[in-house]
Amino acid sequence: MSTFTIPNVFALQPPPGAPPLPNPSAIPEFFGDTMLCNGTVYPQATVEARPYRLMILNACNARFLNLNLFRSKPKSPDGIVLDPLTQFPVNPAGPKMIQIGTEGGFLAREVRFNGPVPFNPLTLTGSLILGPAERADIIVDFTQFEGDEIIMYNDAPGPFPGGAPDTDYYLGNPLNPVQPLPGTGPDTRQILRFKVNPAKRAGVQPSKAFLDPTLVDPPLLVPPAAFVVPMPPLPVPAGCLSGICR
């Protein structure tokens, strides 16, 4: 495969009389109103009732994500029922998320997210929080959710950690005048839906933790030798005698 580099593909021309634009020019941050997942708006993935490994990348320009999994409410217009006070879903919890890796590789020990946790801007805590360009390698077990629809949901504000409500798009947001039609956008909270079908074959259920610290980060068979190099004495500045400066 050949690789070609074409510089200055995109160019903006200032109007007559205006000062020239900076080169290079960049937008510091951008907050859209619609989430894309694998190039698709609000996709639905069909899975079996068994464990799956999901490799997630937050490819947003500037938006952080606080990811939770909920069971969809069939009688709700968009599957989500919100607490009117907290504006966080009261849907039944979906499957647990077990994180085994990041953009830096496997973790030494897995991290378990046992249920939905809203983002807290005061403590900067929540569930699975991902900044732009961060990755999460997780295990999700759909075994107990046959016949359900599972919603991957985000409630992190933009800008993070305390953005204005008019960059938070979802059905029923009382502080955003832009209201989507049920089941459509703009919506920055619903990212992906999983339709859980019966499993054609049983999934593998590990008897212990997914990660074995002795395998992920094994101890060195031969410890490295320790070399201690003595630090040479510092030079005495001019005008100083025996380390005493006047």
Disulfide bonds with the S-S distance in Angstrom:
Cys240-Cys245 1.92
